[in-house]
């Protein structure tokens, strides 16, 4: 992961400068979409939020050393002292003047370092699918992106679904992934908190569009399909984490824009389940078959 660490070093080279994410992606030898998606999965926060926190961490040090709010705000690209003070308080819960008081407790964002951890005790069950074009048939809602904790908009959407409509939808499920699938699509590349995405309750189908349902046409392409079984819901969370931290760094494929599909089967009692995670991919440039 040397290229990714070089990209992080570019951010650190001058925290007062605005570095383009496209430049970071080129340094990491990948596409901007893949870089944003992988960074968010690996680091637990979007690249834009990481840069913002690193810059505020550096700016905080200057405030504590006696720099004026206006001077520091200008150095770090804020439009006004007020805008900087708002960002400062959002991070620390304190104003710049309060932060200078003895005993003030502040927050900081350490510099990230990426490491590829190789372990032999985890069998990642996966396969590569070269899938023809198909369509998703179901119901969708536009929901906000939530980085931590439950997404109440998705919970409310799922609760609003008529069981009879869901049962009728299952009549159109005739290809893999089988059964109902949860789908996320049309995600803002910046993946910032509160940005919106399409959430689908759908089935994969070769049938024509159906009246009363939303339809998403999915082009032909490559998919990586991960399979896992175990304690629910931890098994699903681990599947996403393993994909980002272990599989992608070790394989010649990149994450590409497109619907990400999750098929889940939960046993009675809700404590044990299995799932399939479908992620659209393409081969990295220069990778050999």
Protein Blocks (a to p, Z undefined) as FASTA:
>chain_A
ZZmmmmmmmmmmpmmbccdfklmmmmnopafklmmmmmmmmnopafklmmmmmmmmmmmm
mmmnopafklmmmmnopabfklmmmmmmmmnopafklmmpghiacdddddddddddddfk
bccddddddddddddddddddddddfedcdfklmmmmmmpcfklmmmmmmmmcbdcehjd
dddehiafklpghiacddddddddfbdcdehiacdddddddddddddddddfklmmmmmm
mmmmmmmmmpccdcdeddddddddddehjlaccddddddddddehiaZZ
